[in-house]
């Protein structure tokens, strides 16, 4: 299981870059290219977490990124974004927490670390 990013760890990715491990790592070889791009964009979005106080009660970083804004920012169709989000969630790289009437909190999990047990998602 993937670990979460905590507090200032969210600032470590200052540009939209696809980490080499996602491109060359055997454990990520089945992940589609659009999903890798979306994951990189979500990593970049975490840079805003401190400014917006996007931390939960356990200090885990999350992002708020509405589908319409993602569509505008990366020029993927809504259908492609939804498919990629589903793939990333099934792969364990993100966890979406939906609260009725509010945007989903997207927890972008740390692809470099795996947990022994699961806290949420």
C-alpha distances in whole Angstrom, upper triangle without the diagonal:
4,7,10,13,16,20,21,18,19,22,21,21,25,26,24,23,21,19,20,17,16,20,20,16,16,13,14,17,17,16,19,21,22,18,18,21,20,17,19,21,19,18,22,22,20,23,25,23,25,28,27,25,22,20,19,20,17,18,15,16,17,20,22,23,25,26,29,29,26,29,31,29,28,30,28,29,28,27,25,23,22,21,19,17,16,15,13,11,11,9,7,9,11,11,15,17,20,23,26,29,27,25,21,19,16,13,13,9,10,10,11,8,5,5,7,7,7,10,10,9
4,7,10,13,16,18,15,15,18,17,18,21,22,21,20,17,16,17,14,14,18,18,15,16,12,13,17,17,15,18,20,20,16,16,18,17,14,16,18,15,14,18,19,16,19,21,19,21,25,24,22,19,17,17,19,16,16,13,13,14,17,20,21,23,24,27,26,23,26,29,26,25,28,26,27,26,25,23,21,21,20,17,16,16,15,12,11,12,9,6,7,9,10,14,16,19,22,26,28,25,23,19,17,14,11,9,6,6,6,8,6,4,6,9,9,9,10,11,10
4,7,9,13,15,12,13,16,15,16,20,21,21,20,18,16,18,16,16,20,20,18,19,16,16,20,20,18,21,22,22,19,18,20,18,15,16,18,15,14,17,18,15,18,19,17,19,22,22,20,17,15,14,16,13,13,10,11,13,15,19,20,23,24,28,26,24,27,29,27,26,29,27,29,27,27,25,23,23,22,20,18,18,17,14,13,15,13,9,9,10,11,14,16,20,22,25,27,25,22,19,16,14,10,9,6,5,8,8,6,5,5,9,9,9,9,10,10
4,6,10,12,10,10,13,14,15,18,19,19,19,18,16,19,17,17,21,22,20,21,18,18,21,22,19,22,22,22,18,18,19,17,14,15,16,13,12,15,15,12,14,16,13,15,18,18,16,13,11,11,13,10,10,6,7,9,12,15,17,20,22,25,23,22,25,27,24,24,27,26,27,26,26,25,22,21,22,19,17,18,18,14,13,15,14,11,9,9,9,12,14,17,19,23,25,22,19,16,13,11,7,7,5,5,9,10,8,9,9,12,12,10,10,10,10
4,7,8,6,6,10,10,12,15,17,17,17,17,15,18,17,17,20,22,20,22,20,19,23,23,21,23,23,22,19,18,19,17,14,14,15,12,10,13,13,9,11,13,11,12,16,15,14,11,10,11,13,11,9,6,6,8,11,15,17,20,22,25,23,21,25,26,23,23,26,26,28,26,27,25,22,23,23,20,18,20,20,16,16,18,17,13,11,11,12,14,15,19,21,24,25,22,20,17,14,12,8,7,6,6,10,10,10,11,12,15,15,14,13,13,14
4,6,6,7,10,11,13,16,19,19,20,20,18,22,20,20,24,25,24,26,23,23,26,27,24,26,26,26,23,21,22,20,17,17,18,15,13,15,14,10,12,13,10,10,14,14,12,10,8,10,11,9,6,5,5,9,12,16,18,22,24,27,24,23,27,28,25,26,29,28,30,29,30,28,25,25,26,24,21,23,23,19,19,21,20,17,15,14,14,16,17,20,21,25,26,22,21,18,15,14,10,10,10,10,13,13,12,14,14,17,17,15,14,14,16
4,6,6,8,11,13,15,18,19,20,21,20,23,23,23,26,28,26,29,26,25,29,30,27,29,28,27,24,23,23,21,19,18,18,15,13,14,14,10,10,11,8,7,11,12,9,9,7,10,11,10,6,6,6,10,12,15,18,22,24,26,24,23,27,27,25,26,29,29,31,30,31,30,26,27,28,25,23,25,25,22,21,24,23,20,18,16,17,18,18,21,22,25,26,22,20,19,15,15,12,12,13,13,16,16,16,18,18,21,20,19,17,17,19
4,5,6,8,11,12,16,17,18,20,18,22,21,22,25,27,26,28,26,25,29,30,27,29,28,27,24,23,23,21,19,17,18,15,13,13,13,10,9,10,9,7,11,12,11,11,10,13,15,13,10,10,9,12,14,17,19,23,25,27,24,23,27,27,24,25,29,29,31,30,32,30,27,28,29,26,24,27,27,23,23,26,24,21,19,18,19,20,21,24,25,28,28,25,23,21,18,17,14,14,14,13,16,16,16,19,19,23,23,22,20,20,21
4,5,6,9,11,14,16,16,17,15,18,18,18,21,23,22,25,23,22,25,26,24,25,25,24,22,20,20,19,16,15,16,14,10,12,12,9,9,11,10,10,13,15,13,12,11,14,16,14,11,10,8,11,13,17,19,22,24,27,24,22,26,26,23,24,27,27,30,29,30,28,25,26,27,24,22,24,24,20,20,23,21,19,16,16,17,19,20,23,25,28,29,25,23,21,17,16,13,11,11,10,13,12,13,16,16,20,21,20,18,19,20
4,6,7,9,12,13,14,15,14,18,18,18,21,23,22,25,23,21,25,26,22,24,23,22,19,18,17,16,13,12,13,10,8,8,9,5,5,8,7,8,11,12,11,10,10,13,16,14,11,9,7,9,10,13,15,19,21,23,20,19,22,23,20,20,24,24,26,26,27,25,22,23,24,21,19,22,22,18,19,22,20,18,15,14,15,17,18,21,22,26,26,22,20,18,15,13,11,9,10,10,13,13,14,17,18,22,22,20,19,18,19
4,6,7,10,12,13,15,15,18,19,19,21,23,23,26,25,23,26,27,24,25,24,23,21,19,18,17,15,13,13,12,9,8,9,7,5,8,8,8,10,12,12,12,13,16,19,18,14,13,10,12,12,15,17,20,22,24,21,20,23,23,20,20,24,25,28,27,29,27,24,25,27,23,22,25,24,21,22,25,23,21,18,17,19,20,21,24,25,29,28,25,22,21,18,16,14,13,14,13,15,15,17,20,21,25,25,24,23,22,23
4,6,9,11,11,13,12,15,16,16,19,20,20,24,22,21,24,26,23,24,22,22,20,18,17,17,14,12,13,13,9,9,11,9,7,11,11,12,14,16,16,15,16,19,21,19,16,15,12,14,15,18,19,22,24,26,23,21,24,24,21,21,25,25,28,28,30,27,24,26,27,23,22,25,24,20,22,25,22,20,17,17,20,21,23,26,28,31,31,27,24,23,20,17,16,13,13,11,13,13,15,18,20,24,25,24,23,23,23
4,6,7,8,10,10,13,14,14,16,19,19,22,21,19,22,23,20,21,19,19,17,15,14,14,12,9,10,10,6,6,9,8,7,11,12,13,15,16,17,16,17,20,23,21,18,16,13,14,14,17,17,20,21,23,20,18,21,21,17,17,21,22,25,25,27,24,21,23,24,20,20,23,22,18,20,23,21,19,16,16,19,20,23,25,27,30,30,26,23,22,19,16,15,12,13,12,13,13,16,19,21,25,26,25,24,24,23
4,7,9,12,12,15,17,17,19,21,22,25,25,22,25,26,23,23,21,20,19,17,15,15,14,11,11,11,9,6,9,9,7,10,12,13,14,16,17,17,18,22,25,24,20,18,15,16,15,17,17,20,22,23,19,18,21,20,16,17,20,22,25,25,27,25,22,25,26,22,22,25,24,21,23,26,24,23,19,19,22,23,25,27,29,31,31,27,24,23,21,18,18,15,17,15,17,17,20,23,25,29,29,28,27,27,26
4,6,9,11,14,16,16,17,19,21,24,24,21,23,24,21,21,18,17,17,15,12,13,12,9,9,11,9,6,9,11,9,12,14,16,16,18,20,19,21,24,27,26,23,21,17,17,16,18,17,20,20,21,18,16,18,18,14,14,17,19,22,23,25,22,20,23,24,20,20,24,23,20,22,25,23,22,19,19,22,23,25,27,29,32,31,27,24,23,21,19,18,16,17,16,17,18,21,24,26,30,31,29,29,28,27
4,7,9,12,15,13,14,17,19,22,21,18,20,21,18,17,14,14,14,11,9,10,10,6,6,9,8,5,9,11,11,13,15,18,18,19,21,19,21,24,27,26,23,21,18,17,15,17,15,18,18,19,16,13,16,15,12,11,14,15,19,20,22,19,17,20,20,17,17,21,20,17,20,22,20,20,16,17,20,21,24,25,28,30,30,26,23,21,20,17,17,14,16,16,15,17,20,23,25,29,30,28,28,27,25
4,6,9,11,11,11,14,15,19,19,16,17,19,16,16,13,13,13,10,8,10,10,6,8,10,9,8,12,13,13,16,18,20,21,22,23,21,23,25,29,27,25,22,19,19,17,19,18,21,20,22,19,16,18,18,15,13,17,17,21,22,23,20,18,21,21,17,18,21,19,17,20,22,19,20,16,17,21,22,25,27,30,32,32,29,25,24,22,19,18,15,16,15,14,15,18,21,24,28,29,28,28,27,25
4,6,8,7,7,11,12,15,15,12,14,15,13,13,10,11,11,7,7,9,8,5,8,11,9,10,13,14,15,18,19,22,23,24,25,22,24,26,29,27,25,22,19,19,18,20,18,21,20,22,20,17,19,19,16,14,17,17,20,21,22,18,17,19,19,15,16,19,17,14,17,19,16,17,14,15,19,21,24,26,29,32,32,29,25,23,22,18,18,14,14,13,12,13,17,19,22,26,27,26,26,25,23
4,5,6,7,9,10,13,13,11,13,15,13,14,12,14,13,9,10,12,10,7,11,12,10,11,15,15,15,19,20,22,24,24,25,23,23,25,28,26,24,21,19,19,19,21,20,23,23,25,23,20,22,23,19,17,21,20,23,24,24,21,19,22,21,17,18,20,18,15,18,19,16,16,13,15,19,21,25,27,30,33,34,30,27,25,23,19,18,14,13,11,9,10,14,16,20,23,25,24,25,24,23
4,5,5,6,8,11,12,10,12,15,13,15,13,15,14,11,12,15,13,11,14,16,13,15,18,18,19,23,23,25,27,28,29,26,27,29,31,29,27,24,22,23,22,25,24,27,26,28,26,23,25,26,22,20,23,22,25,26,26,23,22,24,23,19,20,22,19,17,20,21,17,18,15,18,22,24,28,30,34,36,37,34,30,28,26,22,21,17,16,14,11,11,15,17,21,24,26,26,27,27,25
4,5,5,5,8,9,8,10,13,12,14,13,15,14,11,13,15,12,12,15,16,14,16,19,19,20,23,23,25,28,29,28,26,26,27,30,27,26,22,21,22,22,25,24,27,26,29,27,24,25,27,24,22,24,23,26,27,26,23,22,23,22,18,19,20,17,15,18,18,15,15,13,16,20,23,26,29,32,35,36,33,30,27,25,21,19,16,14,12,8,8,12,14,18,21,23,23,24,24,23
4,6,6,8,8,6,8,10,8,10,9,12,10,7,10,12,9,9,13,14,12,15,18,18,19,22,23,25,27,27,28,25,25,26,29,27,25,22,20,20,20,23,22,24,23,26,24,21,22,24,21,19,21,20,22,23,23,19,18,20,18,15,16,17,14,12,15,16,12,13,11,14,18,20,24,27,30,33,34,31,27,24,23,19,18,14,13,12,8,10,13,15,18,21,23,22,24,23,21
4,6,9,10,7,7,10,9,10,9,12,11,8,10,13,12,11,15,16,15,17,20,20,22,25,25,28,30,30,31,28,28,30,33,31,29,26,24,24,23,25,24,26,25,27,25,22,23,25,22,19,21,20,23,24,23,20,19,21,19,16,18,19,16,15,18,18,15,17,14,17,21,23,27,30,33,36,36,33,30,27,26,22,21,17,17,15,12,13,17,18,22,25,26,26,28,27,24
4,6,9,8,7,11,11,13,12,15,15,11,14,17,15,15,18,19,18,20,23,23,24,28,28,30,32,33,33,30,31,32,35,32,31,27,26,26,26,29,27,29,28,30,29,25,27,28,25,23,25,23,26,27,26,23,23,24,22,19,21,22,18,17,20,20,16,18,16,20,23,26,29,32,36,38,39,36,33,30,29,25,23,20,18,17,13,13,17,18,22,24,26,26,28,28,26
4,5,6,6,10,10,13,13,16,15,12,15,17,15,15,19,19,18,20,23,23,24,27,27,30,32,32,32,29,29,30,33,30,29,25,24,25,25,28,27,29,28,31,30,26,28,29,27,24,26,25,27,28,27,23,23,24,22,19,20,21,17,16,18,18,14,15,14,18,21,24,28,31,34,37,38,35,32,29,27,24,22,18,16,14,11,11,14,15,18,21,23,23,25,25,23
4,5,5,8,10,13,14,17,16,14,17,19,17,18,21,21,20,23,26,25,27,30,30,32,35,35,35,32,31,32,34,31,31,27,27,27,27,30,29,31,29,32,31,28,29,31,29,26,28,26,28,28,27,24,24,24,22,19,21,20,17,16,18,17,13,15,15,19,22,25,28,31,35,38,39,37,33,30,29,25,23,20,18,16,13,13,15,15,19,20,23,23,26,26,23
4,6,8,9,12,14,17,14,13,16,18,15,17,20,20,19,22,24,23,26,28,28,30,33,33,32,29,28,29,31,28,28,24,24,24,25,27,27,29,27,31,30,26,28,30,28,25,27,25,27,27,25,22,22,22,20,17,18,18,14,13,15,14,10,12,12,16,19,22,25,28,32,34,36,34,31,27,26,22,20,17,15,14,10,11,13,12,16,17,19,19,22,22,20
4,6,5,9,10,13,11,9,13,14,12,13,17,17,16,19,21,21,23,26,26,28,31,31,30,27,27,28,30,28,27,23,22,22,22,25,24,26,24,27,26,23,24,27,24,21,23,21,23,23,22,19,18,19,17,14,15,15,12,11,13,12,9,11,10,14,17,20,23,26,30,32,34,31,28,25,24,20,19,16,14,13,9,11,13,14,17,19,21,20,23,22,19
4,6,8,9,13,12,10,14,15,14,16,19,19,19,22,24,24,26,29,29,32,34,34,34,30,31,31,34,32,31,27,26,25,25,27,26,27,26,28,28,24,25,27,25,22,24,21,23,24,22,19,19,20,17,15,17,17,13,13,16,14,11,14,14,17,20,23,26,29,32,35,36,34,31,27,27,23,22,19,18,17,13,15,17,17,21,22,24,24,26,25,22
4,6,9,12,10,10,14,15,14,16,19,19,20,22,24,24,27,29,29,32,34,34,34,30,30,31,33,31,31,27,26,25,25,27,25,26,24,27,27,23,24,27,25,22,23,20,21,22,20,17,17,18,14,13,15,14,10,11,14,12,9,13,13,16,19,21,25,27,30,33,34,32,29,26,25,22,21,19,18,18,14,17,18,18,21,23,24,23,25,24,21
4,7,9,7,7,10,11,10,13,15,15,16,19,20,21,24,26,26,29,31,30,30,27,27,28,31,29,28,24,23,22,21,23,21,22,20,23,23,19,20,23,21,18,19,17,18,19,17,14,14,15,12,9,11,11,8,8,11,10,8,11,10,13,16,18,22,24,28,30,31,29,25,22,22,18,18,15,15,15,12,15,17,17,20,22,23,22,24,22,19
4,6,5,6,9,10,11,13,15,15,17,19,20,21,24,26,26,30,31,30,31,28,29,29,32,31,30,26,24,23,22,23,21,21,19,21,21,18,18,21,19,16,17,14,15,16,15,11,12,13,10,8,11,12,8,9,13,12,11,14,13,15,18,19,23,24,28,30,31,29,25,23,23,19,19,17,17,18,15,18,20,21,23,26,26,25,26,25,21
4,5,5,6,9,10,11,13,14,15,17,19,20,22,24,25,29,30,29,30,27,28,30,33,32,30,27,24,23,21,22,20,21,19,21,20,16,16,19,17,13,14,12,15,16,15,11,12,14,12,9,12,14,11,11,15,15,13,16,14,16,19,20,24,26,29,31,31,29,25,23,23,20,20,17,18,18,16,18,21,22,25,28,28,27,28,26,23
4,5,5,6,9,10,11,12,14,15,17,19,21,22,23,27,28,27,28,25,27,28,31,30,29,25,23,21,19,20,17,17,15,17,16,13,13,15,14,10,11,9,11,13,12,8,8,11,9,7,10,12,10,10,14,15,14,16,14,15,18,18,22,23,26,28,28,26,22,20,21,17,18,16,17,18,16,20,22,23,26,28,29,27,28,25,22
4,5,5,6,9,10,10,12,14,15,17,19,21,21,25,26,25,26,23,24,25,28,27,26,22,20,18,17,18,15,16,14,17,17,13,14,16,15,12,13,11,13,13,12,9,8,10,8,5,7,9,7,7,10,11,10,12,10,11,14,15,19,20,24,26,26,24,20,18,18,14,15,13,14,15,13,17,19,19,22,25,25,23,24,22,19
4,5,5,6,9,10,11,12,14,16,18,20,21,24,25,25,26,23,24,25,28,27,25,22,19,18,17,19,17,18,17,19,18,14,16,18,15,12,15,13,15,16,16,12,11,14,12,8,10,12,10,8,12,13,11,13,10,12,15,17,20,22,26,28,29,26,22,20,19,16,16,12,13,13,11,14,17,18,21,24,25,23,24,22,20
4,5,5,6,9,10,11,12,15,16,18,20,23,24,23,25,22,24,25,29,28,26,22,20,18,16,17,15,17,15,17,15,12,13,14,12,9,11,10,13,15,15,12,10,13,13,9,11,14,12,11,14,16,14,16,13,13,17,18,21,23,26,28,28,25,21,20,19,16,16,13,15,15,14,17,20,21,24,27,27,26,26,24,22
4,5,5,6,9,10,10,13,15,16,17,21,22,21,22,19,21,22,26,25,23,20,17,15,13,14,11,13,12,14,13,9,11,13,10,8,11,9,12,12,13,10,8,10,11,7,8,11,11,9,12,14,13,14,11,11,14,14,18,19,22,24,24,21,18,16,15,12,13,11,13,14,14,17,19,20,23,26,26,24,24,22,19
4,5,5,6,9,10,11,13,15,16,19,20,20,21,18,19,20,24,22,21,17,15,13,12,14,12,15,14,17,15,12,14,16,13,12,14,13,16,15,16,13,11,13,12,9,9,12,10,8,10,13,11,11,8,8,12,13,16,19,22,24,25,22,18,16,15,11,11,8,10,11,10,13,15,17,19,22,23,21,21,19,17
4,5,5,6,9,10,12,14,15,18,19,20,21,18,19,22,25,24,21,18,15,14,13,15,13,16,16,18,15,12,15,16,13,11,14,14,17,17,18,15,13,16,16,12,12,15,14,11,14,17,15,15,11,12,15,16,19,21,24,27,27,24,20,18,17,13,13,10,11,12,11,14,16,18,21,24,25,23,23,22,20
4,5,5,6,9,10,12,14,17,17,17,19,16,18,21,24,24,21,18,15,13,11,12,10,13,13,14,12,9,12,12,9,8,12,12,15,15,17,14,12,14,15,12,12,15,15,12,15,18,17,16,13,12,15,15,18,20,23,25,24,21,18,16,15,12,13,10,13,14,14,17,19,21,23,27,27,25,24,22,21
4,5,5,6,9,10,11,15,16,15,16,13,15,17,21,20,18,15,11,10,8,10,8,11,12,14,12,10,13,14,11,11,14,14,16,16,17,15,12,14,15,12,10,14,14,11,13,16,15,14,10,9,12,12,15,17,19,22,22,19,15,13,12,9,9,7,10,11,12,15,17,19,20,24,24,21,21,19,17
4,5,5,8,10,11,13,15,15,16,13,15,17,20,19,17,14,11,10,9,12,12,15,16,18,15,13,16,17,14,14,17,17,20,19,21,18,15,17,18,14,13,16,16,13,14,17,16,14,11,10,13,14,17,19,22,25,25,21,18,16,14,11,10,7,9,9,10,13,15,17,19,23,23,21,20,19,18
4,5,6,8,10,13,13,14,16,14,16,19,22,21,18,16,12,12,10,12,11,15,16,17,14,12,16,15,12,12,16,17,20,20,22,19,16,19,20,16,16,19,19,16,18,21,19,18,14,14,16,17,19,21,23,26,25,22,18,17,15,13,13,10,13,13,14,16,18,20,22,26,26,24,24,22,21
4,5,6,8,11,11,11,13,11,13,16,20,20,17,14,11,9,7,9,8,12,13,15,12,11,14,14,11,12,16,16,19,18,20,19,15,17,19,16,15,18,19,16,17,20,20,18,15,13,15,15,17,18,20,23,22,18,15,14,12,10,11,10,13,14,16,18,19,21,23,27,26,24,23,21,20
4,5,5,8,10,10,11,9,10,13,17,16,13,11,7,7,6,9,10,14,16,18,15,14,18,18,15,16,19,20,22,21,23,21,18,19,21,18,16,19,19,16,17,20,19,17,14,12,14,14,16,18,20,23,22,19,16,14,12,10,9,8,11,12,14,16,17,19,20,24,24,21,20,19,18
4,6,7,8,10,11,10,12,16,19,18,15,13,10,10,9,12,13,16,18,20,16,16,19,19,16,17,21,21,24,23,26,24,20,22,24,21,19,23,23,19,20,24,23,21,17,16,18,18,19,21,23,26,25,21,18,18,15,14,13,12,14,14,16,18,19,22,23,27,26,25,23,22,22
4,6,5,6,8,8,11,14,18,18,15,14,10,10,8,10,11,14,17,18,15,15,18,18,15,17,21,22,24,23,25,24,20,22,24,22,20,23,24,21,21,25,24,22,19,17,18,18,18,20,21,23,22,19,16,16,14,13,13,13,16,16,19,21,22,24,25,28,28,26,24,22,22
4,6,5,6,5,7,11,14,14,11,10,7,7,7,9,11,15,18,19,16,17,20,20,18,20,23,23,25,24,26,25,21,22,24,22,19,22,23,20,20,24,23,20,18,15,16,16,16,18,19,22,21,17,15,15,12,11,11,11,14,15,18,20,20,22,22,26,25,23,20,19,20
4,5,5,6,8,12,14,14,11,11,9,10,10,12,15,18,21,23,20,20,24,23,21,23,26,27,29,27,30,29,25,26,28,26,23,26,27,23,23,27,26,23,21,19,19,19,19,21,21,24,24,20,18,18,15,15,14,14,16,17,20,21,21,23,24,27,26,24,22,21,22
4,6,8,10,14,17,17,14,14,12,12,11,13,15,18,21,22,18,19,23,22,20,22,25,26,28,27,30,29,25,27,29,27,24,27,28,25,25,29,28,26,23,21,21,21,21,22,22,24,23,19,18,18,16,16,16,17,19,20,23,24,25,27,27,31,30,28,25,24,25
4,5,9,12,15,16,13,13,11,10,9,10,12,15,19,19,17,18,21,21,19,22,25,25,27,25,28,27,23,24,27,25,22,25,27,24,23,27,27,25,22,19,19,18,18,18,18,21,19,16,14,15,13,14,15,16,19,20,23,25,25,27,27,30,29,26,23,22,23
4,6,9,11,13,10,11,9,9,10,11,14,17,21,22,19,20,24,24,22,24,27,27,29,27,29,29,25,25,28,26,23,26,27,24,23,27,27,24,21,19,18,18,17,18,18,20,20,16,15,15,12,14,14,15,17,19,22,24,23,25,24,27,26,24,21,20,21
4,7,10,11,9,8,6,6,6,8,12,14,18,20,17,18,21,22,20,22,25,25,26,24,26,25,22,22,24,22,19,22,23,20,19,23,23,20,18,15,14,14,13,15,15,18,18,14,13,12,9,10,10,12,14,16,19,21,21,22,22,25,23,21,18,17,17
4,7,8,5,5,5,6,9,11,14,17,20,23,21,21,24,25,23,25,28,27,29,26,28,27,24,24,26,24,20,23,24,21,19,23,23,19,18,15,14,14,13,15,15,19,19,16,15,14,10,11,10,12,13,15,19,20,19,20,19,22,21,18,15,14,16
4,5,5,5,7,8,11,12,16,18,21,24,22,22,26,27,25,27,30,29,30,27,29,28,24,24,26,24,21,22,24,21,19,22,22,19,18,15,13,13,11,14,13,17,18,15,15,13,10,11,10,13,14,16,20,21,19,20,18,21,19,16,13,12,14
4,6,7,10,11,14,16,20,22,25,27,26,26,30,31,29,30,33,32,33,31,32,32,28,27,29,27,24,25,27,24,21,24,25,21,20,18,16,16,14,16,15,19,20,18,18,16,13,15,13,16,16,18,22,23,21,21,19,21,19,16,13,12,15
4,6,9,11,15,17,21,23,26,29,27,27,30,31,29,30,33,32,34,31,32,31,28,27,29,27,23,24,26,22,20,23,23,19,18,17,15,16,15,17,17,21,23,20,20,17,14,15,12,15,14,16,19,20,18,17,15,17,16,14,10,11,14
4,6,9,13,16,19,22,25,27,25,25,28,29,27,28,31,31,32,30,32,30,27,27,28,26,23,24,25,22,20,23,23,19,18,16,15,16,15,18,18,22,23,20,19,17,14,14,11,13,13,14,18,19,17,18,16,19,18,16,13,13,16
4,7,10,13,16,19,22,25,23,22,26,27,25,25,28,28,29,27,28,27,23,23,25,22,19,21,22,18,17,20,19,16,14,12,12,13,13,16,17,21,22,19,17,15,11,11,8,9,10,11,15,16,14,15,14,17,16,13,11,11,13
4,7,10,13,16,19,21,19,19,22,23,21,22,25,24,26,24,26,24,21,21,23,20,17,19,20,17,16,19,19,15,13,11,11,12,12,15,16,20,21,17,15,13,9,9,6,8,9,10,14,16,15,16,16,19,18,16,14,13,14
4,7,10,13,15,18,16,15,19,20,18,19,22,22,23,21,22,21,18,18,20,18,14,17,18,15,14,17,17,15,12,10,9,9,9,12,14,17,17,14,12,10,6,5,4,6,9,12,15,17,17,18,18,21,19,17,15,13,13
4,6,10,12,15,13,12,16,17,15,16,19,19,20,18,20,19,15,16,18,16,13,16,18,15,14,18,18,16,13,10,11,10,11,12,14,17,16,13,10,8,6,5,6,8,11,14,16,19,19,20,21,24,23,20,18,16,15
4,6,10,12,10,10,14,15,14,16,18,18,18,16,19,18,14,15,18,16,13,16,18,16,16,19,20,18,16,13,12,10,10,11,12,14,13,10,7,7,5,6,9,11,14,17,19,22,23,23,24,27,25,22,20,17,17
4,6,8,7,7,10,11,10,12,14,14,15,13,16,15,11,12,15,14,12,15,17,15,15,19,19,18,16,13,13,11,12,12,14,16,15,11,8,8,8,8,11,12,15,18,20,23,24,24,25,29,27,24,23,20,18
4,5,5,6,9,10,11,12,14,13,13,11,14,14,11,11,15,14,12,15,17,16,16,20,21,20,18,15,15,12,13,12,13,14,13,10,7,8,10,10,14,15,18,21,22,26,27,27,28,31,29,26,25,21,20
4,5,5,6,9,10,11,11,10,9,7,10,10,7,8,12,12,10,13,15,15,15,18,20,20,18,15,15,13,14,13,15,16,15,13,9,10,12,11,15,15,19,22,23,26,27,28,29,32,30,27,26,23,20
4,5,5,6,9,10,10,10,9,8,11,12,10,11,15,15,14,16,19,18,19,22,23,23,21,19,19,16,18,16,18,18,16,14,11,13,15,15,18,19,22,25,26,29,30,31,32,35,34,30,29,26,24
4,5,5,6,9,10,10,11,10,14,14,11,13,16,15,14,18,19,18,19,23,23,23,20,18,19,16,18,17,19,19,17,15,12,13,14,14,17,17,21,23,24,27,29,30,31,34,33,30,29,26,24
4,5,5,6,8,8,9,8,12,11,8,10,13,12,11,15,16,15,17,20,20,20,17,15,17,15,17,17,19,20,19,16,13,13,14,13,16,15,18,21,21,24,26,27,29,32,31,28,27,24,22
4,6,6,5,5,6,6,10,9,8,10,13,12,13,16,17,17,18,21,22,22,20,18,19,18,20,19,22,22,21,19,15,16,17,16,19,18,22,24,24,27,29,30,32,35,34,31,30,27,25
4,6,6,8,9,10,13,13,11,14,17,16,16,19,20,20,22,24,25,25,22,21,22,20,22,22,24,24,22,20,17,18,19,18,21,20,23,25,26,29,31,32,34,37,36,33,33,30,28
4,6,8,11,12,15,13,11,15,17,15,15,19,20,18,20,23,23,23,20,19,21,19,22,22,24,25,23,21,17,18,18,17,19,18,21,23,23,26,28,30,31,35,34,32,31,28,26
4,6,9,11,13,11,9,13,14,13,14,17,17,16,19,21,21,22,19,18,20,19,22,22,25,26,25,22,19,19,19,17,19,17,20,22,21,24,27,28,30,34,34,31,31,28,26
4,7,9,11,10,10,13,14,13,15,18,18,18,21,23,23,24,21,20,22,21,24,24,26,27,26,24,20,20,21,19,22,20,23,25,24,28,30,31,33,37,36,33,33,31,28
4,7,8,6,6,10,11,10,12,15,15,15,18,20,20,21,19,18,20,19,22,22,25,25,24,23,19,19,20,18,20,19,22,24,23,26,28,29,31,34,34,31,31,28,25
4,5,5,6,9,10,11,12,14,15,16,18,20,21,22,21,19,21,19,22,21,24,24,23,22,19,18,20,19,22,21,23,26,25,29,31,31,33,36,35,32,32,29,26
4,5,5,6,9,10,10,12,14,15,16,18,20,21,19,18,18,16,19,18,20,20,20,18,15,15,18,16,20,19,22,25,25,28,30,30,31,34,33,30,30,26,23
4,6,5,6,9,10,11,12,14,15,16,18,20,19,18,18,17,19,18,21,22,21,20,18,17,19,18,20,20,22,25,24,28,29,29,31,33,32,29,29,26,23
4,5,5,6,9,10,10,12,14,15,16,18,17,16,18,17,20,20,23,23,23,22,19,17,19,17,19,18,20,23,22,25,27,27,29,31,31,28,29,25,22
4,5,5,6,9,10,10,12,14,15,16,15,13,15,13,16,16,20,21,20,19,15,14,15,13,16,15,18,20,20,23,25,25,27,29,28,26,26,23,20
4,5,5,6,9,10,10,12,14,15,14,13,13,12,15,14,18,18,19,17,14,13,15,13,15,15,18,21,20,24,25,25,26,28,27,24,24,21,18
4,6,5,6,9,10,11,12,14,14,13,14,13,17,17,20,21,22,21,18,16,17,15,17,16,18,20,19,23,24,24,25,28,27,24,25,22,18
4,5,5,6,8,10,10,12,11,11,12,13,16,17,21,22,23,21,18,15,16,13,15,13,15,17,16,20,21,21,23,25,25,22,23,20,17
4,5,5,6,9,10,10,9,8,9,9,12,13,17,19,20,18,14,12,12,10,11,11,13,16,15,19,20,20,21,24,23,20,20,17,14
4,5,5,6,8,10,10,9,10,9,13,14,17,19,20,19,16,13,14,12,13,13,14,17,16,20,21,20,21,23,22,19,20,17,13
4,5,5,6,9,9,9,11,12,15,17,21,23,24,22,19,16,17,14,14,13,13,16,14,18,19,18,20,22,21,19,20,18,14
4,6,5,6,5,6,8,10,14,16,20,22,23,21,18,15,14,11,11,9,10,12,11,15,16,15,17,19,19,17,18,15,12
4,5,5,6,5,6,8,11,13,17,19,21,19,17,13,13,10,10,9,10,13,12,16,16,15,16,18,17,14,15,12,9
4,5,8,8,9,11,14,16,20,22,24,22,20,16,16,13,13,13,12,15,13,17,17,15,16,18,17,14,16,14,10
4,6,8,10,13,16,18,22,25,26,24,22,18,17,14,13,12,10,12,10,14,14,12,14,16,16,14,16,15,11
4,6,7,11,14,17,20,23,25,23,20,16,15,12,10,9,7,10,9,12,11,10,11,13,13,11,13,11,8
4,7,10,14,17,20,23,24,22,19,15,14,10,8,6,5,7,7,10,11,10,12,15,15,13,14,13,10
4,7,10,13,16,19,21,18,15,12,10,7,5,5,5,9,10,13,13,13,14,17,16,13,13,11,8
4,7,10,13,16,18,16,13,10,8,6,5,7,7,11,13,16,15,14,14,17,15,12,11,8,6
4,6,10,13,14,12,10,6,6,5,6,9,11,14,16,19,19,18,18,20,18,15,14,10,8
4,7,10,12,10,9,5,5,6,8,11,13,17,19,22,21,20,19,21,19,15,13,9,8
4,6,9,7,7,4,6,9,11,14,16,20,22,25,24,24,23,25,22,18,16,13,12
4,6,6,7,7,8,11,14,17,19,23,25,28,27,26,25,27,24,20,18,14,14
4,6,8,9,11,14,17,20,23,26,28,32,31,30,29,30,27,24,21,18,17
4,7,9,12,15,18,21,24,28,30,33,32,32,31,33,30,26,24,21,20
4,6,9,12,15,18,21,24,27,30,29,29,28,31,28,25,22,19,18
4,6,9,13,15,18,22,24,27,27,27,27,29,27,23,21,18,17
4,6,9,12,15,19,21,24,24,23,23,26,23,20,18,15,13
4,6,9,12,16,18,21,21,21,20,23,21,18,16,12,12
4,6,9,13,15,18,18,18,18,21,20,16,15,12,11
4,6,9,12,15,14,15,15,18,16,13,12,10,9
4,7,9,12,12,13,14,18,17,15,14,12,11
4,6,9,9,9,11,14,14,12,12,11,10
4,5,6,8,10,14,14,13,14,14,13
4,6,7,11,14,15,15,16,16,15
4,7,10,14,16,16,17,18,17
4,7,10,12,13,14,16,15
4,7,9,10,12,14,13
4,5,7,9,11,12
4,7,10,13,13
4,7,10,11
4,6,7
4,7
4
